[in-house]
Amino acid sequence: MLKTTETKTTTRTEIVMPREGGPGVLEAHRRDLPSPEPGQVTVRVEAAGVAFSEVQMLKGRYFGQPKFPFVPGYDLVSEVEEVGEGVDDGLLGARVAALTETGSWADRVVLDAKDVTPVPAGLDPADAVSAVTNGVTAWQMIHRAARVRPGQTVLVHGASGGVGTLLVQLARLAGAEVIGTASARKHEYVRALGATPVDYRDDVPARVREVSPEGVDAVFDHVGGPGLVDSYRMLRRGGTLVTYGSASTLSGTGHWIKPYLPIFARVLRWNATPDGRRATFYYVRRWPKLFREDLATVLSLLAGRKIEAHASTRMPLGKAAEALEFLASGRASGKVVLVPESDARQSS
């Protein structure tokens, strides 16, 4: 086992967000990565997720983001290369997944061993990373926040996105009917997932009423903003609105907390006025003690082919700016992932 008194260092490549701006401001840096300390592991990154959170971070609009400069990257799947003192040698060579929130856009990363989760054998790393943040988010929103049951009907906004595709599949697996919003050109994709597609540019409440006249049992809303009112009004009695994103805050100005305040106020007001419906916030650390358990469950479902991850766009780490720009353009379906050069491919 590697001892912490050793001075061995490894050189790594990392992508840095140096300041606010567009994807073009990202920089690739090389630096020394010290050996892992006690209780830590060094991993070679096989896949790192690209998410809308990084689009918001570039604008300085993400809730609780670190100060510039920093290395972004919310999650990763990787192979353990070194272990620090006190860590089981059996982890060497193992494939693991982890939620990092920042720091995974690099070819090597040091992690606390307690934060890694084994990845079942046979899973493609890019597909597996698609189920880390996105998969746990979808699983917990369905089973812990909304408690979706067989026979219910739910509405998934952004049903063709990274979280949306897994929300649709997990809701269907739970026995629910699903309505999913997406652009018209992605309707066949959403239909193939098992949802009834609705164009988000149409009158969504009217279209939802056509499918489910009495309203829906749950709405999963990643946008926030004025449309949150429509999401709440589409609930039937006993229904739950889960708001888990803030895409509408991207164009805000001033302090980053300012655009979130109306969302917080609405949710608090709805819950203070009993009408048989409720609204709740979700964030991926809401149940931290359950994260690894729920991640293991999602990876098991993926390995058992109960669900599919859609890492349709795989770009090399050195093209992180292009990957982020592609995601922000709205052209991506499923998850955008950074991978080693040999594994890169891009969806049309």
Backbone torsions as a table, in degrees:
resi	resn	phi	psi	omega
1	MET	NA	142.6	179.7
2	LEU	-66.2	130.5	178.9
3	LYS	-94.6	143.8	-176.8
4	THR	-72.0	-12.5	178.2
5	THR	-78.0	-13.8	178.7
6	GLU	-70.2	154.7	-177.2
7	THR	-110.3	15.5	-179.2
8	LYS	-59.2	135.4	176.5
9	THR	-127.9	155.4	177.7
10	THR	-123.1	142.6	175.9
11	THR	-89.0	135.5	178.6
12	ARG	-129.6	156.5	171.3
13	THR	-101.0	134.6	178.7
14	GLU	-138.0	151.5	177.2
15	ILE	-101.4	128.4	-174.4
16	VAL	-115.4	136.2	166.6
17	MET	-92.1	102.2	-174.0
18	PRO	-80.9	-26.7	-175.1
19	ARG	-165.5	173.7	176.5
20	GLU	-67.0	145.7	178.9
21	GLY	160.2	-156.8	176.5
22	GLY	-96.4	179.3	-179.4
23	PRO	-55.0	-26.7	-178.1
24	GLY	-65.2	-14.6	-179.5
25	VAL	-81.4	-11.8	-179.2
26	LEU	-59.6	144.2	-178.5
27	GLU	-128.2	143.4	174.0
28	ALA	-97.5	125.6	-179.8
29	HIS	-119.9	152.2	169.8
30	ARG	-114.0	135.6	177.1
31	ARG	-154.1	164.3	177.3
32	ASP	-76.3	138.3	176.4
33	LEU	-114.0	111.5	-178.3
34	PRO	-64.6	163.3	176.5
35	SER	-62.9	154.8	-179.9
36	PRO	-64.6	144.3	176.6
37	GLU	-84.5	174.4	178.5
38	PRO	-54.1	134.1	180.0
39	GLY	82.3	4.9	-178.0
40	GLN	-115.8	166.2	174.4
41	VAL	-135.4	149.4	169.2
42	THR	-101.9	130.8	-177.5
43	VAL	-121.7	148.2	172.1
44	ARG	-95.3	118.0	-172.3
45	VAL	-74.1	125.1	176.9
46	GLU	-100.6	-23.8	177.6
47	ALA	-161.6	134.7	176.4
48	ALA	-129.9	135.5	-176.3
49	GLY	-77.0	149.1	171.7
50	VAL	-114.3	128.4	-173.6
51	ALA	-134.5	164.7	178.1
52	PHE	-63.0	-22.8	177.1
53	SER	-58.7	-35.7	178.9
54	GLU	-70.4	-32.5	174.6
55	VAL	-61.2	-43.8	178.9
56	GLN	-67.9	-39.1	179.6
57	MET	-60.2	-39.0	179.1
58	LEU	-61.0	-28.5	178.6
59	LYS	-93.2	1.1	-177.5
60	GLY	68.9	28.5	-172.5
61	ARG	-115.5	9.1	-177.1
62	TYR	-91.9	137.2	-176.0
63	PHE	-59.8	116.7	174.3
64	GLY	73.1	20.4	-178.2
65	GLN	-68.1	156.5	178.1
66	PRO	-72.6	167.3	176.4
67	LYS	-73.5	148.3	173.1
68	PHE	-68.2	148.9	-7.1
69	PRO	-84.8	155.5	175.9
70	PHE	-158.5	164.5	175.9
71	VAL	-93.5	119.4	178.8
72	PRO	-81.2	-176.9	177.6
73	GLY	121.7	109.6	-170.3
74	TYR	-83.7	-28.5	-176.1
75	ASP	-155.7	165.3	-178.8
76	LEU	-155.1	159.7	165.4
77	VAL	-125.7	135.3	-169.7
78	SER	-155.3	170.0	175.6
79	GLU	-107.4	133.4	-179.7
80	VAL	-73.9	123.0	-179.2
81	GLU	-102.9	-35.3	-179.2
82	GLU	-140.5	150.7	175.7
83	VAL	-126.1	143.7	177.4
84	GLY	-86.5	176.7	-179.4
85	GLU	-59.3	136.3	178.9
86	GLY	88.5	-0.9	179.4
87	VAL	-104.4	135.8	-178.3
88	ASP	-58.5	128.0	176.9
89	ASP	-59.5	-22.4	-179.4
90	GLY	-62.9	-15.9	177.4
91	LEU	-74.8	-20.8	-179.4
92	LEU	-57.8	127.1	179.9
93	GLY	84.0	-5.4	-179.0
94	ALA	-77.3	148.5	173.7
95	ARG	-92.6	128.8	-176.2
96	VAL	-134.5	160.3	175.9
97	ALA	-120.7	153.7	178.8
98	ALA	-156.1	148.2	169.6
99	LEU	-92.9	122.2	-177.6
100	THR	-110.7	-27.0	-174.4
101	GLU	70.4	-47.9	166.4
102	THR	-141.0	157.8	171.7
103	GLY	106.5	-6.7	-174.0
104	SER	-88.3	-8.4	179.5
105	TRP	-81.8	73.0	-179.2
106	ALA	-157.6	164.6	178.8
107	ASP	-86.2	-17.4	173.9
108	ARG	-142.2	144.4	-176.8
109	VAL	-142.2	144.6	172.4
110	VAL	-99.7	129.6	-176.8
111	LEU	-129.3	156.2	169.0
112	ASP	-73.3	130.4	-176.9
113	ALA	-59.1	-30.3	-178.6
114	LYS	-69.2	-13.6	-176.4
115	ASP	-98.8	0.3	-177.9
116	VAL	-99.4	148.8	-179.7
117	THR	-123.3	130.9	178.9
118	PRO	-60.6	142.6	176.7
119	VAL	-102.1	127.6	-179.6
120	PRO	-56.1	145.0	179.9
121	ALA	-60.0	143.9	175.3
122	GLY	92.5	-12.1	179.9
123	LEU	-78.8	135.5	174.1
124	ASP	-67.7	131.1	-176.1
125	PRO	-57.1	-41.3	-178.9
126	ALA	-66.9	-40.1	176.0
127	ASP	-66.0	-40.9	-178.7
128	ALA	-63.3	-41.8	-179.0
129	VAL	-67.6	-24.5	176.5
130	SER	-65.3	-18.2	-177.4
131	ALA	-104.8	7.3	-178.9
132	VAL	-80.2	-87.7	178.5
133	THR	-61.1	-49.2	-176.4
134	ASN	-64.2	-43.0	-176.6
135	GLY	-68.3	-45.0	179.0
136	VAL	-66.3	-40.2	176.5
137	THR	-56.4	-49.3	-178.8
138	ALA	-64.9	-45.8	-179.1
139	TRP	-59.8	-49.0	-176.0
140	GLN	-69.5	-35.7	178.4
141	MET	-65.4	-39.4	-178.7
142	ILE	-74.1	-47.1	-170.7
143	HIS	-95.4	-25.4	-176.7
144	ARG	-108.9	-35.4	-178.3
145	ALA	-89.0	-53.7	-177.0
146	ALA	-94.5	-21.9	179.8
147	ARG	52.9	56.4	-178.4
148	VAL	-65.4	137.6	-178.1
149	ARG	-122.7	159.7	177.8
150	PRO	-55.4	140.1	178.1
151	GLY	89.2	-9.7	178.4
152	GLN	-81.0	167.0	176.0
153	THR	-122.7	132.2	-178.2
154	VAL	-127.2	155.3	176.8
155	LEU	-113.3	126.7	178.2
156	VAL	-113.5	112.5	172.7
157	HIS	-76.9	142.6	-179.3
158	GLY	65.1	46.9	-172.5
159	ALA	-68.3	-13.3	179.1
160	SER	-96.8	-0.7	-177.2
161	GLY	-85.1	-177.1	-176.2
162	GLY	-61.3	-47.8	176.6
163	VAL	-76.7	-40.3	-176.2
164	GLY	-58.2	-42.5	-179.2
165	THR	-62.3	-37.4	179.5
166	LEU	-77.2	-34.3	173.9
167	LEU	-58.5	-46.2	180.0
168	VAL	-59.5	-50.1	-176.2
169	GLN	-65.4	-42.5	-178.1
170	LEU	-71.5	-33.9	175.5
171	ALA	-66.7	-41.1	176.9
172	ARG	-64.0	-40.9	179.1
173	LEU	-64.0	-29.6	177.8
174	ALA	-80.3	-2.3	177.3
175	GLY	93.2	14.2	-178.7
176	ALA	-96.3	154.4	167.7
177	GLU	-85.6	145.0	-173.7
178	VAL	-127.4	133.5	168.8
179	ILE	-109.6	131.5	-175.9
180	GLY	-128.8	128.6	176.7
181	THR	-86.5	144.1	178.9
182	ALA	-169.7	166.2	174.0
183	SER	-68.1	156.1	-174.1
184	ALA	-57.2	-36.7	-176.5
185	ARG	-71.0	-11.6	179.2
186	LYS	-104.8	8.7	-175.9
187	HIS	-65.8	-37.6	178.5
188	GLU	-64.4	-38.1	177.5
189	TYR	-62.5	-46.2	179.3
190	VAL	-65.1	-40.2	178.7
191	ARG	-63.3	-38.4	179.3
192	ALA	-65.8	-26.0	177.0
193	LEU	-74.2	-17.9	179.4
194	GLY	110.5	12.0	-179.0
195	ALA	-109.4	158.1	171.4
196	THR	-86.9	115.9	-174.9
197	PRO	-80.2	145.7	175.6
198	VAL	-134.3	132.9	178.4
199	ASP	-71.6	123.6	-176.8
200	TYR	-66.3	-14.4	178.5
201	ARG	-88.6	-8.7	175.5
202	ASP	-80.4	-176.8	171.8
203	ASP	-77.7	90.1	-173.3
204	VAL	-60.9	-46.2	178.8
205	PRO	-57.2	-39.7	179.4
206	ALA	-66.0	-41.9	-179.8
207	ARG	-67.0	-37.5	178.6
208	VAL	-65.5	-39.2	179.1
209	ARG	-64.3	-31.5	177.1
210	GLU	-64.5	-37.5	-178.0
211	VAL	-82.8	-41.1	-176.2
212	SER	-135.5	83.7	-171.2
213	PRO	-55.3	-30.2	-178.0
214	GLU	-89.6	4.8	-177.4
215	GLY	97.7	-177.8	-177.0
216	VAL	-115.7	161.7	-177.7
217	ASP	-85.9	-21.5	178.1
218	ALA	-155.9	144.1	172.4
219	VAL	-125.5	132.3	177.6
220	PHE	-111.1	110.9	-169.7
221	ASP	-118.4	117.7	-179.6
222	HIS	-102.8	2.8	-172.8
223	VAL	-98.3	-45.5	-173.8
224	GLY	74.4	-153.3	177.9
225	GLY	68.7	-165.1	-176.9
226	PRO	-59.0	-30.7	-179.2
227	GLY	-64.3	-15.0	178.9
228	LEU	-62.3	-31.3	178.2
229	VAL	-63.9	-44.3	176.9
230	ASP	-61.2	-40.6	179.8
231	SER	-59.3	-43.0	-179.6
232	TYR	-67.5	-41.4	-177.4
233	ARG	-68.5	-20.1	178.9
234	MET	-80.1	-7.1	179.3
235	LEU	-74.1	141.6	167.9
236	ARG	-85.4	171.3	178.6
237	ARG	-59.4	133.0	-175.9
238	GLY	89.8	-2.4	-176.9
239	GLY	-82.2	163.8	-177.2
240	THR	-129.4	129.2	170.2
241	LEU	-96.3	124.3	175.5
242	VAL	-110.8	113.5	176.8
243	THR	-101.6	121.6	-171.6
244	TYR	-131.1	5.2	-179.9
245	GLY	-147.0	178.6	-175.5
246	SER	-149.6	47.2	-178.5
247	ALA	-57.2	-29.7	-178.3
248	SER	-69.2	-15.4	-177.5
249	THR	-82.5	-6.2	-172.3
250	LEU	-61.2	-34.7	-177.1
251	SER	-91.7	9.1	-178.7
252	GLY	-69.7	165.6	177.6
253	THR	-129.9	166.8	-179.0
254	GLY	79.7	-159.9	-177.7
255	HIS	-59.9	142.0	-175.0
256	TRP	-62.2	-23.7	-178.4
257	ILE	-75.3	-22.8	-172.7
258	LYS	-55.8	-49.2	-177.9
259	PRO	-66.6	-19.5	-179.3
260	TYR	-79.3	-23.1	-173.1
261	LEU	-59.1	-43.1	177.6
262	PRO	-62.2	-33.4	178.1
263	ILE	-65.6	-47.8	178.6
264	PHE	-58.8	-44.6	-176.8
265	ALA	-63.2	-41.5	-179.6
266	ARG	-63.6	-46.7	-178.2
267	VAL	-61.7	-44.4	179.7
268	LEU	-63.5	-40.4	-179.6
269	ARG	-66.2	-43.7	179.0
270	TRP	-60.5	-44.6	-177.3
271	ASN	-72.1	-19.5	177.4
272	ALA	-85.9	-7.3	-179.0
273	THR	-118.0	92.0	-176.0
274	PRO	-58.5	119.3	176.5
275	ASP	-140.5	17.8	179.0
276	GLY	84.5	-0.3	177.4
277	ARG	-124.5	162.9	178.2
278	ARG	-144.2	160.6	176.8
279	ALA	-129.7	148.2	-178.7
280	THR	-147.8	151.4	174.3
281	PHE	-89.3	149.7	170.4
282	TYR	-132.4	138.8	170.0
283	TYR	-142.1	154.1	-165.8
284	VAL	-66.8	-18.1	176.5
285	ARG	-98.6	18.3	-176.0
286	ARG	-62.2	-38.8	177.6
287	TRP	-122.7	73.4	-172.3
288	PRO	-60.0	-33.9	-178.7
289	LYS	-71.1	-16.7	-178.5
290	LEU	-102.1	-2.6	-173.2
291	PHE	-60.9	-51.4	-176.7
292	ARG	-64.5	-37.8	178.1
293	GLU	-62.7	-45.5	-178.7
294	ASP	-70.9	-34.8	175.8
295	LEU	-63.5	-43.3	177.8
296	ALA	-60.0	-38.9	178.4
297	THR	-63.4	-46.5	-178.4
298	VAL	-64.8	-43.1	178.7
299	LEU	-64.3	-34.8	176.6
300	SER	-65.0	-41.2	176.9
301	LEU	-64.1	-37.6	178.7
302	LEU	-67.4	-44.9	179.3
303	ALA	-64.5	-34.0	179.5
304	GLY	-84.7	4.3	178.1
305	ARG	61.0	27.8	173.0
306	LYS	-77.3	-29.5	174.2
307	ILE	-134.0	164.7	175.9
308	GLU	-122.7	141.0	171.0
309	ALA	-97.5	145.7	-173.6
310	HIS	-119.1	75.4	175.4
311	ALA	-86.7	68.7	-172.2
312	SER	-76.9	-19.9	179.7
313	THR	-119.4	116.2	-177.7
314	ARG	-125.7	115.4	-176.6
315	MET	-124.5	149.2	-178.4
316	PRO	-68.1	154.3	-178.5
317	LEU	-52.1	-39.0	-178.7
318	GLY	-65.8	-13.0	178.0
319	LYS	-110.2	33.9	180.0
320	ALA	-59.0	-37.1	179.7
321	ALA	-62.9	-43.6	178.7
322	GLU	-65.5	-37.5	178.9
323	ALA	-63.9	-42.8	-179.5
324	LEU	-68.4	-39.2	178.0
325	GLU	-65.0	-39.9	178.4
326	PHE	-63.2	-43.2	177.9
327	LEU	-63.0	-45.8	-177.3
328	ALA	-65.4	-24.7	-178.4
329	SER	-70.9	-17.8	-178.2
330	GLY	85.2	4.1	-178.2
331	ARG	-82.4	-17.3	-174.5
332	ALA	-77.3	141.3	168.3
333	SER	-115.0	134.6	-175.9
334	GLY	76.8	-153.2	-171.3
335	LYS	-97.2	141.0	170.9
336	VAL	-99.1	130.8	-171.5
337	VAL	-133.3	140.4	172.3
338	LEU	-94.7	130.1	-174.8
339	VAL	-136.9	168.7	171.4
340	PRO	-58.1	153.9	-174.1
341	GLU	-49.8	-41.5	-174.5
342	SER	-68.4	-18.1	-175.9
343	ASP	-103.2	5.0	-173.5
344	ALA	-76.2	142.0	170.1
345	ARG	-161.7	155.7	-176.3
346	GLN	-127.6	138.8	177.0
347	SER	-72.9	158.6	-180.0
348	SER	-81.6	NA	NA
